[in-house]
Amino acid sequence: MSAVSSSNSLPTPESEYSRCVRVCQNRACRKAGAKSVLEAFQSHPVDNVNITASSCLGQCGNGPMVLVVPDMVWYCGVRVEEVPLVVEQHLQKNQRVEKMLYARFHPKGENN
């Protein structure tokens, strides 16, 4: 079951969720369309994944930013039409969407 919250806490082993998708909702990301990105994730629920409206993730100007924890995978400039790809490839198949990775934390050529 998928859930939506506004907490910034990370999932814990005791949590009912294995992952949390945090979608920044701070000013710069919202101006870039983060509210619609959050709504798109909410409309594609995945079992054991918590969809969370996050406060600032500290990467202003690169948003909308999406952070998947505990994987610590950062996606930048996420568009509504890309959400189904993240859901299918990352959340369901456990494969990062390489072309959407935030280069600051996932430099090209590194398998992290």
N, CA, C and O atoms as a GROMACS GRO file, in nm:
protein
  448
    1MET      N    1   0.084  -0.118   0.000
    1MET     CA    2   0.000   0.000   0.000
    1MET      C    3   0.088   0.124   0.000
    1MET      O    4   0.191   0.127   0.067
    2SER      N    5   0.048   0.224  -0.074
    2SER     CA    6   0.121   0.349  -0.080
    2SER      C    7   0.055   0.449   0.013
    2SER      O    8  -0.066   0.445   0.035
    3ALA      N    9   0.136   0.538   0.066
    3ALA     CA   10   0.082   0.640   0.156
    3ALA      C   11   0.144   0.774   0.121
    3ALA      O   12   0.250   0.781   0.059
    4VAL      N   13   0.078   0.878   0.162
    4VAL     CA   14   0.127   1.012   0.140
    4VAL      C   15   0.137   1.080   0.275
    4VAL      O   16   0.045   1.073   0.357
    5SER      N   17   0.250   1.146   0.298
    5SER     CA   18   0.264   1.220   0.423
    5SER      C   19   0.344   1.346   0.396
    5SER      O   20   0.393   1.367   0.284
    6SER      N   21   0.358   1.428   0.496
    6SER     CA   22   0.439   1.549   0.481
    6SER      C   23   0.561   1.544   0.572
    6SER      O   24   0.626   1.646   0.595
    7SER      N   25   0.592   1.429   0.623
    7SER     CA   26   0.705   1.411   0.713
    7SER      C   27   0.834   1.399   0.634
    7SER      O   28   0.833   1.348   0.521
    8ASN      N   29   0.944   1.445   0.690
    8ASN     CA   30   1.074   1.429   0.627
    8ASN      C   31   1.152   1.313   0.687
    8ASN      O   32   1.270   1.296   0.655
    9SER      N   33   1.090   1.235   0.772
    9SER     CA   34   1.162   1.124   0.834
    9SER      C   35   1.185   1.013   0.733
    9SER      O   36   1.103   0.988   0.645
   10LEU      N   37   1.298   0.947   0.748
   10LEU     CA   38   1.333   0.837   0.659
   10LEU      C   39   1.264   0.709   0.706
   10LEU      O   40   1.236   0.694   0.825
   11PRO      N   41   1.237   0.617   0.611
   11PRO     CA   42   1.180   0.490   0.655
   11PRO      C   43   1.279   0.416   0.744
   11PRO      O   44   1.400   0.424   0.723
   12THR      N   45   1.230   0.346   0.841
   12THR     CA   46   1.314   0.266   0.929
   12THR      C   47   1.280   0.120   0.907
   12THR      O   48   1.174   0.090   0.851
   13PRO      N   49   1.367   0.028   0.951
   13PRO     CA   50   1.336  -0.114   0.932
   13PRO      C   51   1.203  -0.153   0.994
   13PRO      O   52   1.137  -0.246   0.948
   14GLU      N   53   1.162  -0.081   1.100
   14GLU     CA   54   1.036  -0.113   1.165
   14GLU      C   55   0.916  -0.056   1.089
   14GLU      O   56   0.801  -0.090   1.116
   15SER      N   57   0.944   0.031   0.994
   15SER     CA   58   0.839   0.097   0.917
   15SER      C   59   0.767  -0.003   0.828
   15SER      O   60   0.822  -0.106   0.791
   16GLU      N   61   0.642   0.028   0.796
   16GLU     CA   62   0.567  -0.059   0.706
   16GLU      C   63   0.606  -0.035   0.560
   16GLU      O   64   0.558  -0.106   0.472
   17TYR      N   65   0.691   0.064   0.534
   17TYR     CA   66   0.733   0.096   0.399
   17TYR      C   67   0.879   0.060   0.378
   17TYR      O   68   0.962   0.079   0.468
   18SER      N   69   0.911   0.008   0.260
   18SER     CA   70   1.050  -0.023   0.230
   18SER      C   71   1.121   0.096   0.168
   18SER      O   72   1.244   0.105   0.173
   19ARG      N   73   1.044   0.189   0.110
   19ARG     CA   74   1.102   0.306   0.046
   19ARG      C   75   1.015   0.428   0.071
   19ARG      O   76   0.896   0.419   0.102
   20CYS      N   77   1.080   0.543   0.057
   20CYS     CA   78   1.008   0.670   0.064
   20CYS      C   79   1.052   0.754  -0.055
   20CYS      O   80   1.171   0.771  -0.080
   21VAL      N   81   0.955   0.808  -0.128
   21VAL     CA   82   0.982   0.900  -0.236
   21VAL      C   83   0.953   1.040  -0.183
   21VAL      O   84   0.838   1.072  -0.152
   22ARG      N   85   1.057   1.121  -0.173
   22ARG     CA   86   1.043   1.257  -0.119
   22ARG      C   87   1.047   1.355  -0.235
   22ARG      O   88   1.147   1.364  -0.307
   23VAL      N   89   0.939   1.430  -0.254
   23VAL     CA   90   0.928   1.527  -0.362
   23VAL      C   91   0.933   1.667  -0.299
   23VAL      O   92   0.842   1.705  -0.226
   24CYS      N   93   1.038   1.741  -0.328
   24CYS     CA   94   1.055   1.874  -0.271
   24CYS      C   95   0.937   1.963  -0.308
   24CYS      O   96   0.894   1.968  -0.424
   25GLN      N   97   0.886   2.033  -0.208
   25GLN     CA   98   0.774   2.126  -0.229
   25GLN      C   99   0.811   2.268  -0.186
   25GLN      O  100   0.724   2.350  -0.160
   26ASN      N  101   0.940   2.296  -0.180
   26ASN     CA  102   0.982   2.431  -0.145
   26ASN      C  103   0.964   2.523  -0.266
   26ASN      O  104   0.935   2.477  -0.376
   27ARG      N  105   0.982   2.651  -0.245
   27ARG     CA  106   0.948   2.753  -0.343
   27ARG      C  107   1.004   2.728  -0.484
   27ARG      O  108   0.927   2.728  -0.580
   28ALA      N  109   1.134   2.707  -0.498
   28ALA     CA  110   1.193   2.692  -0.632
   28ALA      C  111   1.140   2.567  -0.703
   28ALA      O  112   1.110   2.572  -0.822
   29CYS      N  113   1.128   2.458  -0.631
   29CYS     CA  114   1.078   2.334  -0.692
   29CYS      C  115   0.930   2.347  -0.727
   29CYS      O  116   0.887   2.301  -0.833
   30ARG      N  117   0.853   2.410  -0.640
   30ARG     CA  118   0.710   2.430  -0.670
   30ARG      C  119   0.693   2.517  -0.794
   30ARG      O  120   0.605   2.492  -0.876
   31LYS      N  121   0.776   2.619  -0.806
   31LYS     CA  122   0.770   2.707  -0.923
   31LYS      C  123   0.801   2.629  -1.050
   31LYS      O  124   0.751   2.663  -1.158
   32ALA      N  125   0.883   2.525  -1.039
   32ALA     CA  126   0.921   2.441  -1.153
   32ALA      C  127   0.823   2.327  -1.177
   32ALA      O  128   0.844   2.246  -1.268
   33GLY      N  129   0.716   2.317  -1.096
   33GLY     CA  130   0.614   2.215  -1.120
   33GLY      C  131   0.611   2.100  -1.023
   33GLY      O  132   0.552   1.996  -1.053
   34ALA      N  133   0.673   2.115  -0.907
   34ALA     CA  134   0.682   2.005  -0.811
   34ALA      C  135   0.547   1.958  -0.758
   34ALA      O  136   0.531   1.840  -0.726
   35LYS      N  137   0.451   2.048  -0.749
   35LYS     CA  138   0.319   2.006  -0.700
   35LYS      C  139   0.258   1.903  -0.794
   35LYS      O  140   0.202   1.804  -0.749
   36SER      N  141   0.269   1.926  -0.924
   36SER     CA  142   0.217   1.831  -1.023
   36SER      C  143   0.296   1.701  -1.023
   36SER      O  144   0.240   1.594  -1.044
   37VAL      N  145   0.427   1.710  -0.998
   37VAL     CA  146   0.510   1.589  -0.990
   37VAL      C  147   0.466   1.506  -0.870
   37VAL      O  148   0.453   1.384  -0.881
   38LEU      N  149   0.445   1.569  -0.756
   38LEU     CA  150   0.396   1.498  -0.637
   38LEU      C  151   0.263   1.431  -0.666
   38LEU      O  152   0.244   1.314  -0.633
   39GLU      N  153   0.172   1.503  -0.728
   39GLU     CA  154   0.040   1.447  -0.762
   39GLU      C  155   0.053   1.329  -0.858
   39GLU      O  156  -0.023   1.233  -0.849
   40ALA      N  157   0.149   1.336  -0.951
   40ALA     CA  158   0.171   1.224  -1.044
   40ALA      C  159   0.219   1.100  -0.969
   40ALA      O  160   0.172   0.990  -0.997
   41PHE      N  161   0.312   1.117  -0.874
   41PHE     CA  162   0.355   1.003  -0.793
   41PHE      C  163   0.238   0.948  -0.712
   41PHE      O  164   0.224   0.826  -0.699
   42GLN      N  165   0.155   1.036  -0.658
   42GLN     CA  166   0.040   0.991  -0.580
   42GLN      C  167  -0.059   0.913  -0.666
   42GLN      O  168  -0.128   0.825  -0.615
   43SER      N  169  -0.066   0.943  -0.793
   43SER     CA  170  -0.159   0.872  -0.882
   43SER      C  171  -0.102   0.741  -0.935
   43SER      O  172  -0.170   0.669  -1.007
   44HIS      N  173   0.024   0.710  -0.899
   44HIS     CA  174   0.089   0.584  -0.937
   44HIS      C  175   0.138   0.512  -0.810
   44HIS      O  176   0.258   0.497  -0.792
   45PRO      N  177   0.047   0.470  -0.724
   45PRO     CA  178   0.089   0.408  -0.597
   45PRO      C  179   0.163   0.276  -0.618
   45PRO      O  180   0.133   0.200  -0.710
   46VAL      N  181   0.259   0.251  -0.532
   46VAL     CA  182   0.338   0.128  -0.534
   46VAL      C  183   0.335   0.070  -0.393
   46VAL      O  184   0.352   0.143  -0.295
   47ASP      N  185   0.313  -0.061  -0.382
   47ASP     CA  186   0.313  -0.126  -0.252
   47ASP      C  187   0.442  -0.098  -0.177
   47ASP      O  188   0.550  -0.098  -0.236
   48ASN      N  189   0.431  -0.073  -0.049
   48ASN     CA  190   0.545  -0.053   0.041
   48ASN      C  191   0.626   0.073   0.012
   48ASN      O  192   0.741   0.083   0.055
   49VAL      N  193   0.568   0.168  -0.061
   49VAL     CA  194   0.638   0.293  -0.091
   49VAL      C  195   0.555   0.410  -0.037
   49VAL      O  196   0.437   0.423  -0.068
   50ASN      N  197   0.619   0.493   0.042
   50ASN     CA  198   0.556   0.611   0.099
   50ASN      C  199   0.589   0.731   0.011
   50ASN      O  200   0.707   0.761  -0.011
   51ILE      N  201   0.488   0.799  -0.040
   51ILE     CA  202   0.507   0.919  -0.121
   51ILE      C  203   0.496   1.039  -0.027
   51ILE      O  204   0.395   1.057   0.040
   52THR      N  205   0.602   1.121  -0.023
   52THR     CA  206   0.609   1.227   0.076
   52THR      C  207   0.634   1.363   0.014
   52THR      O  208   0.723   1.379  -0.070
   53ALA      N  209   0.556   1.461   0.054
   53ALA     CA  210   0.583   1.600   0.020
   53ALA      C  211   0.693   1.646   0.114
   53ALA      O  212   0.674   1.648   0.235
   54SER      N  213   0.806   1.684   0.059
   54SER     CA  214   0.922   1.719   0.140
   54SER      C  215   0.942   1.870   0.145
   54SER      O  216   0.904   1.943   0.053
   55SER      N  217   1.001   1.916   0.254
   55SER     CA  218   1.048   2.054   0.256
   55SER      C  219   1.175   2.059   0.170
   55SER      O  220   1.209   1.960   0.105
   56CYS      N  221   1.243   2.170   0.169
   56CYS     CA  222   1.357   2.189   0.081
   56CYS      C  223   1.461   2.078   0.097
   56CYS      O  224   1.501   2.043   0.208
   57LEU      N  225   1.504   2.025  -0.016
   57LEU     CA  226   1.608   1.921  -0.018
   57LEU      C  227   1.746   1.982  -0.040
   57LEU      O  228   1.845   1.910  -0.051
   58GLY      N  229   1.753   2.115  -0.046
   58GLY     CA  230   1.882   2.184  -0.053
   58GLY      C  231   1.948   2.186  -0.189
   58GLY      O  232   2.069   2.209  -0.198
   59GLN      N  233   1.874   2.163  -0.294
   59GLN     CA  234   1.931   2.161  -0.429
   59GLN      C  235   1.857   2.260  -0.519
   59GLN      O  236   1.829   2.231  -0.636
   60CYS      N  237   1.827   2.375  -0.465
   60CYS     CA  238   1.747   2.477  -0.534
   60CYS      C  239   1.805   2.509  -0.672
   60CYS      O  240   1.927   2.518  -0.690
   61GLY      N  241   1.716   2.526  -0.767
   61GLY     CA  242   1.756   2.557  -0.903
   61GLY      C  243   1.773   2.434  -0.990
   61GLY      O  244   1.798   2.447  -1.110
   62ASN      N  245   1.759   2.316  -0.933
   62ASN     CA  246   1.774   2.192  -1.008
   62ASN      C  247   1.646   2.110  -1.008
   62ASN      O  248   1.645   1.996  -1.054
   63GLY      N  249   1.541   2.166  -0.958
   63GLY     CA  250   1.417   2.092  -0.938
   63GLY      C  251   1.324   2.094  -1.056
   63GLY      O  252   1.350   2.153  -1.161
   64PRO      N  253   1.216   2.026  -1.033
   64PRO     CA  254   1.175   1.958  -0.912
   64PRO      C  255   1.269   1.842  -0.876
   64PRO      O  256   1.306   1.760  -0.960
   65MET      N  257   1.305   1.838  -0.749
   65MET     CA  258   1.394   1.733  -0.698
   65MET      C  259   1.312   1.621  -0.636
   65MET      O  260   1.213   1.644  -0.567
   66VAL      N  261   1.357   1.498  -0.662
   66VAL     CA  262   1.296   1.379  -0.604
   66VAL      C  263   1.408   1.295  -0.544
   66VAL      O  264   1.508   1.268  -0.610
   67LEU      N  265   1.391   1.256  -0.419
   67LEU     CA  266   1.488   1.172  -0.349
   67LEU      C  267   1.420   1.043  -0.309
   67LEU      O  268   1.315   1.045  -0.244
   68VAL      N  269   1.480   0.930  -0.347
   68VAL     CA  270   1.427   0.799  -0.309
   68VAL      C  271   1.517   0.744  -0.199
   68VAL      O  272   1.637   0.724  -0.219
   69VAL      N  273   1.457   0.720  -0.082
   69VAL     CA  274   1.532   0.666   0.031
   69VAL      C  275   1.472   0.531   0.070
   69VAL      O  276   1.351   0.512   0.051
   70PRO      N  277   1.548   0.438   0.123
   70PRO     CA  278   1.686   0.451   0.167
   70PRO      C  279   1.789   0.437   0.056
   70PRO      O  280   1.909   0.436   0.085
   71ASP      N  281   1.746   0.426  -0.069
   71ASP     CA  282   1.839   0.410  -0.181
   71ASP      C  283   1.934   0.528  -0.197
   71ASP      O  284   2.044   0.513  -0.251
   72MET      N  285   1.892   0.647  -0.149
   72MET     CA  286   1.968   0.771  -0.165
   72MET      C  287   1.994   0.801  -0.313
   72MET      O  288   2.106   0.837  -0.352
   73VAL      N  289   1.891   0.784  -0.393
   73VAL     CA  290   1.897   0.816  -0.535
   73VAL      C  291   1.824   0.948  -0.557
   73VAL      O  292   1.708   0.965  -0.518
   74TRP      N  293   1.895   1.041  -0.619
   74TRP     CA  294   1.844   1.175  -0.645
   74TRP      C  295   1.810   1.190  -0.792
   74TRP      O  296   1.891   1.159  -0.879
   75TYR      N  297   1.689   1.239  -0.819
   75TYR     CA  298   1.648   1.273  -0.955
   75TYR      C  299   1.625   1.423  -0.960
   75TYR      O  300   1.568   1.481  -0.867
   76CYS      N  301   1.669   1.487  -1.069
   76CYS     CA  302   1.654   1.633  -1.079
   76CYS      C  303   1.572   1.670  -1.202
   76CYS      O  304   1.565   1.594  -1.299
   77GLY      N  305   1.510   1.786  -1.196
   77GLY     CA  306   1.432   1.835  -1.308
   77GLY      C  307   1.323   1.739  -1.350
   77GLY      O  308   1.293   1.727  -1.469
   78VAL      N  309   1.263   1.671  -1.254
   78VAL     CA  310   1.163   1.568  -1.285
   78VAL      C  311   1.037   1.633  -1.341
   78VAL      O  312   0.984   1.729  -1.286
   79ARG      N  313   0.991   1.578  -1.453
   79ARG     CA  314   0.868   1.624  -1.517
   79ARG      C  315   0.758   1.522  -1.494
   79ARG      O  316   0.784   1.403  -1.476
   80VAL      N  317   0.635   1.568  -1.496
   80VAL     CA  318   0.518   1.482  -1.472
   80VAL      C  319   0.522   1.359  -1.562
   80VAL      O  320   0.495   1.248  -1.517
   81GLU      N  321   0.554   1.379  -1.688
   81GLU     CA  322   0.552   1.267  -1.784
   81GLU      C  323   0.662   1.165  -1.757
   81GLU      O  324   0.658   1.055  -1.813
   82GLU      N  325   0.761   1.198  -1.674
   82GLU     CA  326   0.869   1.104  -1.640
   82GLU      C  327   0.836   1.019  -1.518
   82GLU      O  328   0.902   0.918  -1.494
   83VAL      N  329   0.737   1.058  -1.441
   83VAL     CA  330   0.704   0.986  -1.318
   83VAL      C  331   0.673   0.839  -1.343
   83VAL      O  332   0.723   0.755  -1.270
   84PRO      N  333   0.592   0.803  -1.445
   84PRO     CA  334   0.566   0.660  -1.468
   84PRO      C  335   0.694   0.579  -1.493
   84PRO      O  336   0.702   0.462  -1.454
   85LEU      N  337   0.795   0.640  -1.556
   85LEU     CA  338   0.922   0.572  -1.580
   85LEU      C  339   0.994   0.546  -1.448
   85LEU      O  340   1.046   0.436  -1.426
   86VAL      N  341   0.997   0.645  -1.359
   86VAL     CA  342   1.060   0.626  -1.228
   86VAL      C  343   0.986   0.518  -1.149
   86VAL      O  344   1.048   0.433  -1.086
   87VAL      N  345   0.854   0.523  -1.154
   87VAL     CA  346   0.774   0.424  -1.081
   87VAL      C  347   0.804   0.284  -1.134
   87VAL      O  348   0.834   0.193  -1.056
   88GLU      N  349   0.796   0.266  -1.265
   88GLU     CA  350   0.815   0.133  -1.322
   88GLU      C  351   0.959   0.084  -1.308
   88GLU      O  352   0.983  -0.027  -1.260
   89GLN      N  353   1.054   0.166  -1.350
   89GLN     CA  354   1.193   0.120  -1.354
   89GLN      C  355   1.257   0.116  -1.216
   89GLN      O  356   1.319   0.016  -1.180
   90HIS      N  357   1.244   0.223  -1.138
   90HIS     CA  358   1.313   0.228  -1.008
   90HIS      C  359   1.233   0.161  -0.898
   90HIS      O  360   1.284   0.072  -0.829
   91LEU      N  361   1.108   0.202  -0.880
   91LEU     CA  362   1.031   0.153  -0.765
   91LEU      C  363   0.983   0.010  -0.782
   91LEU      O  364   0.969  -0.062  -0.684
   92GLN      N  365   0.957  -0.032  -0.905
   92GLN     CA  366   0.908  -0.169  -0.927
   92GLN      C  367   1.018  -0.266  -0.971
   92GLN      O  368   1.013  -0.383  -0.935
   93LYS      N  369   1.116  -0.219  -1.048
   93LYS     CA  370   1.220  -0.308  -1.101
   93LYS      C  371   1.356  -0.288  -1.037
   93LYS      O  372   1.453  -0.356  -1.072
   94ASN      N  373   1.366  -0.193  -0.943
   94ASN     CA  374   1.492  -0.167  -0.871
   94ASN      C  375   1.607  -0.127  -0.961
   94ASN      O  376   1.722  -0.161  -0.935
   95GLN      N  377   1.576  -0.054  -1.069
   95GLN     CA  378   1.680  -0.005  -1.160
   95GLN      C  379   1.669   0.147  -1.168
   95GLN      O  380   1.564   0.201  -1.203
   96ARG      N  381   1.776   0.215  -1.135
   96ARG     CA  382   1.775   0.362  -1.142
   96ARG      C  383   1.752   0.409  -1.285
   96ARG      O  384   1.791   0.342  -1.380
   97VAL      N  385   1.688   0.523  -1.300
   97VAL     CA  386   1.667   0.584  -1.432
   97VAL      C  387   1.789   0.673  -1.457
   97VAL      O  388   1.792   0.790  -1.418
   98GLU      N  389   1.889   0.615  -1.522
   98GLU     CA  390   2.020   0.679  -1.537
   98GLU      C  391   2.013   0.819  -1.597
   98GLU      O  392   2.082   0.909  -1.550
   99LYS      N  393   1.931   0.838  -1.699
   99LYS     CA  394   1.926   0.967  -1.768
   99LYS      C  395   1.868   1.079  -1.681
   99LYS      O  396   1.882   1.196  -1.715
  100MET      N  397   1.804   1.044  -1.571
  100MET     CA  398   1.741   1.144  -1.484
  100MET      C  399   1.820   1.170  -1.356
  100MET      O  400   1.782   1.256  -1.276
  101LEU      N  401   1.928   1.096  -1.334
  101LEU     CA  402   2.005   1.110  -1.210
  101LEU      C  403   2.066   1.248  -1.197
  101LEU      O  404   2.109   1.309  -1.295
  102TYR      N  405   2.071   1.297  -1.076
  102TYR     CA  406   2.132   1.426  -1.045
  102TYR      C  407   2.283   1.407  -1.042
  102TYR      O  408   2.335   1.338  -0.954
  103ALA      N  409   2.353   1.468  -1.137
  103ALA     CA  410   2.496   1.445  -1.156
  103ALA      C  411   2.580   1.485  -1.034
  103ALA      O  412   2.688   1.430  -1.014
  104ARG      N  413   2.532   1.578  -0.953
  104ARG     CA  414   2.609   1.618  -0.835
  104ARG      C  415   2.632   1.501  -0.741
  104ARG      O  416   2.738   1.489  -0.681
  105PHE      N  417   2.533   1.414  -0.728
  105PHE     CA  418   2.544   1.299  -0.639
  105PHE      C  419   2.566   1.167  -0.712
  105PHE      O  420   2.602   1.067  -0.651
  106HIS      N  421   2.544   1.168  -0.842
  106HIS     CA  422   2.559   1.046  -0.922
  106HIS      C  423   2.639   1.080  -1.049
  106HIS      O  424   2.582   1.084  -1.158
  107PRO      N  425   2.771   1.104  -1.035
  107PRO     CA  426   2.852   1.138  -1.152
  107PRO      C  427   2.846   1.029  -1.259
  107PRO      O  428   2.843   0.910  -1.228
  108LYS      N  429   2.845   1.071  -1.384
  108LYS     CA  430   2.842   0.974  -1.495
  108LYS      C  431   2.963   0.883  -1.485
  108LYS      O  432   3.073   0.927  -1.452
  109GLY      N  433   2.941   0.757  -1.514
  109GLY     CA  434   3.048   0.659  -1.510
  109GLY      C  435   3.067   0.592  -1.376
  109GLY      O  436   3.137   0.491  -1.366
  110GLU      N  437   3.006   0.647  -1.272
  110GLU     CA  438   3.013   0.584  -1.140
  110GLU      C  439   2.891   0.498  -1.120
  110GLU      O  440   2.780   0.538  -1.154
  111ASN      N  441   2.910   0.381  -1.065
  111ASN     CA  442   2.798   0.291  -1.038
  111ASN      C  443   2.767   0.298  -0.889
  111ASN      O  444   2.802   0.208  -0.813
  112ASN      N  445   2.700   0.408  -0.848
  112ASN     CA  446   2.670   0.426  -0.706
  112ASN      C  447   2.524   0.429  -0.680
  112ASN      O  448   2.483   0.443  -0.565
   0.00000   0.00000   0.00000
